[in-house]
């Protein structure tokens, strides 16, 4: 059974996800676009088998139904429903050398499904950055192959992190100085933080 559906550019949540818009009422005021690329089931099955992971249903359905992007002269999408000049964004704290700083991540280009063109582009960058053992300190013991990129903002990336026990966390990767930082405990927590 589907738990996220796009109806007239609005995200509708069902089943185990039905309480998400109650916890973040702004979700009802957001304009979403379906992804142009549909989930490639054979790629997803291969990714899960090779990496020994299980992608969350909420993650896959939300990105498929509401993760798309397009722009016209005056608007960018996803955005606020009543003011399409307001792009969706996420704000979260990262701890960097015992200092806490606030990061605002703007979703100008929506989200990327695993297997999509954007996903492959970001995976290639991860491989070039971390695959040769460079910047190992920034990974803090993480295996870069267990990072699943799904959003980018001016070169910075959000990834599902399957290095964490008990399900994937969300990490923020910046290539400006190269750092990998905890952002959210789950994709649901990310949706609860979605704002404009």
Buried (B, 14 or more C-beta within 10 A) or exposed (E): EEBBBBEEBBBBBEEEBEEBBEEBEBBEBBBBBBBEBEBBEEBBEEBEEEBEBEBBBBBBBBBBBBBBBEEEEEBBBBBBBEEBEBBBBBEBEBEEEEEEEEBEBBBBBBBBBBBBEBBBEBBEBBEEBBEEEEBEEBBEEBEBBBBBBBBBBEEBBBBBBBBBEEBBBBBBBBBEEBBBBBBBBBBBBBBBBBBB
